[in-house]
């Protein structure tokens, strides 16, 4: 039976990452998905908008967003052959989901630095649903990796180096084995609160990336 994706409730989404109280309050208003993301952007909560949007789409769409974002960042910082191979593998899975494609994406990520958006995008595919053994162990890992790819890519687009924007600022359960290795390398510590100026700058940097994500989300049945 084909998997039918249902957009999670906003409060459910907030329960999957370090969602601050003010964002939870907005989520409790039960807004339409696009209105929720736009409201976060207007409130300079663009980091939370990225984390939320990655969880409001099927994994295939989130991976597509991660790949597209990595290419946007790569247009400034450059992409190695290995990074392009990883992005191609991730996109292959997004277009034709299957265990073989997931394994290819996972293997392509292994030679990359965790500071590369391509590493995150490929792992977003590797740990996505429909669940392989890796995906089942990893829980919310696919969305975690997709959001990380977007944030790192925005940093690249702004500076030519994958720095400047906090990547995740969230706690992720670390499974065992190969999943633990990949997620352990990708995990980052909680970040300090940003100043109003930093929030403003981050919102501007992320705007084109969130726009791209919203364009992809509009293809999801039930999105509004």
CORRAJO-V587957 format. One record per backbone hydrogen bond with DSSP energy under -0.5 kcal/mol. CO is the residue of the C=O (numbers start at 1). NH is the residue of the N-H. E is the energy in kcal/mol with one decimal. If there is no record, write none. Layout:
((CO NH E) (CO NH E))
This chain:
((3 5 -0.6) (9 13 -2.2) (10 14 -2.2) (11 15 -1.1) (13 16 -2.0) (14 17 -0.8) (14 19 -0.7) (17 19 -2.5) (18 20 -0.7) (20 23 -0.9) (20 24 -2.2) (21 25 -2.2) (22 26 -1.3) (23 27 -2.5) (24 28 -2.0) (26 29 -1.4) (27 30 -1.8) (32 36 -2.7) (33 37 -2.2) (34 38 -2.4) (35 39 -2.5) (36 40 -2.1) (37 41 -2.2) (38 42 -2.5) (39 43 -1.6) (40 45 -3.3) (41 44 -1.9) (45 49 -1.8) (46 50 -2.2) (47 51 -2.2) (48 52 -2.5) (49 53 -2.8) (50 54 -2.1) (51 55 -0.5) (52 55 -1.5) (53 56 -1.1) (58 61 -0.7) (58 62 -2.2) (59 63 -2.8) (60 64 -2.0) (61 65 -2.3) (62 66 -2.5) (63 67 -2.9) (64 68 -2.5) (65 69 -2.5) (66 70 -2.4) (67 71 -2.0) (68 72 -1.7) (69 73 -2.5) (70 74 -2.4) (71 75 -1.4) (73 76 -1.3) (73 77 -2.7) (74 78 -2.3) (80 84 -2.4) (81 85 -2.2) (82 86 -2.0) (83 87 -2.4) (84 88 -2.8) (85 89 -2.1) (86 90 -2.2) (87 91 -2.6) (88 92 -2.4) (89 93 -1.8) (90 94 -2.2) (91 95 -2.2) (92 96 -2.1) (98 102 -2.1) (99 103 -2.3) (100 104 -2.0) (101 105 -2.2) (102 106 -2.7) (103 107 -2.6) (104 108 -2.2) (105 109 -1.6) (106 110 -0.9) (107 110 -0.5) (107 111 -0.5) (109 112 -1.8) (113 116 -2.3) (116 119 -0.7) (116 120 -1.4) (117 121 -2.7) (118 122 -2.5) (119 123 -2.0) (120 124 -1.9) (121 125 -1.3) (122 126 -2.2) (123 127 -2.1) (125 128 -1.4) (127 142 -0.7) (128 132 -0.5) (132 136 -2.7) (133 137 -1.7) (134 138 -1.5) (135 139 -0.9) (138 141 -1.2) (140 144 -2.0) (141 145 -2.9) (142 146 -2.5) (143 147 -2.7) (144 148 -2.0) (145 149 -2.3) (146 150 -1.9) (147 151 -2.4) (148 152 -2.6) (149 153 -2.3) (150 154 -2.1) (151 155 -1.7) (152 156 -2.0) (153 157 -2.6) (154 158 -1.5) (155 159 -1.9) (155 161 -0.6) (156 160 -3.1) (161 163 -2.6) (173 175 -0.7) (176 179 -0.8) (176 180 -0.6) (177 181 -1.9) (178 182 -2.2) (179 183 -2.9) (180 184 -2.6) (181 185 -1.8) (182 186 -1.3) (183 187 -1.6) (195 199 -2.6) (196 200 -2.2) (197 201 -2.5) (198 202 -2.7) (199 203 -2.3) (200 204 -1.8) (201 205 -2.2) (202 206 -2.4) (203 207 -1.2) (204 208 -0.5) (206 210 -2.9) (207 211 -2.4) (208 212 -1.7) (209 213 -2.1) (210 214 -2.7) (211 215 -2.0) (212 216 -1.8) (213 217 -2.5) (214 218 -1.7) (216 219 -1.7) (217 220 -2.2) (220 223 -2.1))
